[in-house]
């Protein structure tokens, strides 16, 4: 069992950690809206200016692998049913391009506005970082965990955490900030061309 973090905490990752699994999980509260809840994890590879260098630095269900091969999304889980991680992003820190300063990990609700859904209808949401032996290891050894306990009653997007460079180290920041406007708003904030 890893270290449990609270919102705003920052932790320096062990220098021996080169391959990391970011597992995200959640449960949907009793909900009678008729449509499934489809939460989507994404990663934004950001330069020093806090923006993507190119649109391909946005890793999500429609672009599963970064250009440098350092970040891999294992695919879309459209229901979140079952125990354990619902979506997984694998990161090989040794392959991340030197001009990527930060990797922002986010979760959004697919078609939230059309389906009248928000994160207030989601419970037991968490992110965990695990050390993995290879990019095929989908379990790993949990290093840290951040449970999102806040009630995001109107938000449709959450920046869950950031992994960022600090000198020669990589650090983990438990962000847990909610936003309205879903994935489109996050893409615009991070400089992804959405038109």
C-alpha positions in Angstrom: 0.0 0.0 0.0 1.4 3.4 -1.0 1.2 6.8 0.6 -2.2 8.4 0.8 -2.2 12.1 -0.4 -4.5 14.9 0.3 -5.4 17.7 -2.2 -2.5 20.0 -2.8 0.2 17.7 -1.5 3.4 17.2 -3.6 5.7 14.3 -3.4 9.1 13.7 -5.0 9.1 10.3 -6.8 11.9 7.9 -6.1 14.8 8.3 -8.6 14.6 4.5 -9.3 11.0 4.9 -10.6 11.3 4.9 -14.4 8.0 3.3 -15.4 4.7 4.4 -13.8 1.1 3.3 -14.0 -1.5 5.9 -13.4 -4.7 4.1 -12.5 -8.0 5.9 -12.2 -11.1 4.5 -10.8 -14.6 5.6 -9.8 -18.2 4.4 -9.1 -21.4 6.0 -10.3 -24.0 6.9 -7.7 -27.6 5.7 -8.1 -28.6 7.6 -11.2 -31.8 7.4 -13.2 -30.8 9.6 -16.2 -31.0 6.6 -18.6 -27.6 7.1 -20.2 -24.4 5.3 -19.1 -21.7 7.3 -17.4 -18.6 7.3 -19.6 -15.6 8.9 -17.8 -12.5 9.4 -19.8 -8.9 9.7 -18.6 -6.5 11.9 -20.6 -2.9 13.1 -20.3 -1.6 16.4 -21.6 2.2 16.7 -22.2 3.0 20.3 -21.4 6.0 22.5 -22.1 7.4 25.2 -19.8 4.6 27.5 -20.9 1.9 25.1 -19.6 0.7 24.3 -23.1 1.0 21.3 -25.4 3.8 21.6 -27.9 1.5 20.1 -30.6 -2.0 18.5 -30.7 -0.4 15.0 -30.6 0.7 15.8 -27.0 -3.0 15.2 -26.0 -3.2 11.5 -25.1 -6.8 10.1 -24.8 -9.1 7.4 -26.2 -8.7 8.8 -29.7 -4.8 9.1 -29.5 -3.5 6.3 -27.3 0.2 6.9 -27.6 2.6 9.9 -27.4 4.9 10.6 -30.4 7.9 9.7 -28.2 6.3 6.5 -27.0 6.6 7.6 -23.4 2.9 7.8 -22.6 0.4 5.1 -23.4 -3.3 5.1 -22.7 -4.6 1.5 -22.5 -8.1 2.3 -23.9 -11.5 3.6 -23.1 -13.7 2.0 -20.4 -17.2 3.2 -21.2 -19.0 2.1 -18.0 -16.7 2.1 -15.0 -18.3 -1.1 -13.8 -16.2 -3.4 -11.6 -13.5 -3.1 -9.0 -10.0 -1.7 -9.5 -8.7 0.8 -12.1 -11.3 1.8 -14.7 -8.7 3.5 -17.0 -4.9 3.3 -17.1 -2.2 5.5 -18.4 1.4 4.1 -18.6 4.3 6.5 -18.5 8.0 5.7 -19.1 9.6 8.7 -17.4 13.0 7.9 -19.1 11.5 8.4 -22.5 9.6 11.7 -21.9 11.0 14.4 -24.2 13.2 16.8 -22.3 11.0 19.8 -23.3 8.0 18.2 -21.6 8.0 19.8 -18.2 4.6 18.5 -16.9 2.1 15.7 -17.6 -1.4 16.7 -16.5 -3.7 13.8 -15.8 -7.4 14.6 -16.2 -10.8 12.9 -16.1 -13.8 14.2 -18.0 -17.4 13.0 -18.5 -18.2 12.1 -22.2 -21.2 14.1 -23.4 -21.9 15.4 -19.9 -24.0 18.4 -21.0 -26.1 16.3 -23.4 -26.6 13.6 -20.7 -27.1 16.1 -17.8 -24.2 14.5 -15.9 -21.6 15.9 -13.5 -19.0 14.7 -11.1 -21.4 15.1 -8.2 -23.0 11.9 -9.4 -19.7 10.0 -9.1 -18.2 8.6 -5.9 -15.1 6.7 -4.8 -13.0 8.4 -7.4 -9.2 8.0 -7.0 -5.9 8.1 -8.8 -3.0 5.8 -7.9 0.6 5.8 -9.1 2.2 2.4 -9.2 5.8 1.4 -10.0 5.8 -1.1 -12.9 8.4 -3.4 -14.2 7.4 -3.1 -17.9 4.9 -1.3 -20.0 2.9 -4.5 -20.1 2.5 -4.6 -16.3 -1.0 -3.4 -15.5 -0.9 -3.9 -11.8 2.4 -2.7 -10.4 3.3 -1.9 -6.9 1.3 1.1 -5.6 3.5 4.0 -4.5 0.9 6.6 -3.8 -2.9 7.2 -4.0 -5.1 10.3 -4.0 -8.8 9.8 -3.2 -11.0 12.6 -4.6 -13.3 13.2 -1.7 -14.6 16.6 -2.8 -18.2 16.9 -4.1 -17.9 18.3 -7.6 -21.6 19.1 -8.0 -21.4 21.1 -11.2 -18.0 20.2 -12.7 -17.6 18.0 -15.8 -13.8 17.9 -15.9 -11.2 17.4 -13.2 -7.5 17.9 -13.3 -6.7 14.9 -11.0 -2.9 15.2 -10.7 0.3 16.4 -12.4 3.6 14.7 -12.7 6.3 17.4 -13.3 10.0 17.9 -13.4 11.8 19.7 -10.5 15.4 19.9 -11.4 16.5 16.3 -12.0 13.6 14.8 -10.1 10.0 14.0 -11.0 7.3 15.1 -8.6 3.6 14.2 -8.2 1.1 16.9 -7.4 -2.4 15.9 -6.1 -4.4 18.7 -7.8 -8.1 17.7 -7.6 -9.4 20.8 -9.3 -12.8 20.7 -11.0 -13.8 22.7 -14.1 -17.0 23.3 -16.1 -17.0 22.9 -19.9 -15.7 19.3 -20.0 -12.9 18.1 -22.2 -13.3 21.0 -24.6 -12.5 23.5 -21.9 -9.4 21.6 -20.8 -8.2 21.3 -24.4 -8.5 25.0 -24.8 -6.8 25.7 -21.5 -3.8 23.5 -22.5 -3.6 24.8 -26.0 -5.0 21.8 -28.0 -6.7 22.8 -31.3 -10.3 21.6 -30.9 -11.8 23.1 -34.1 
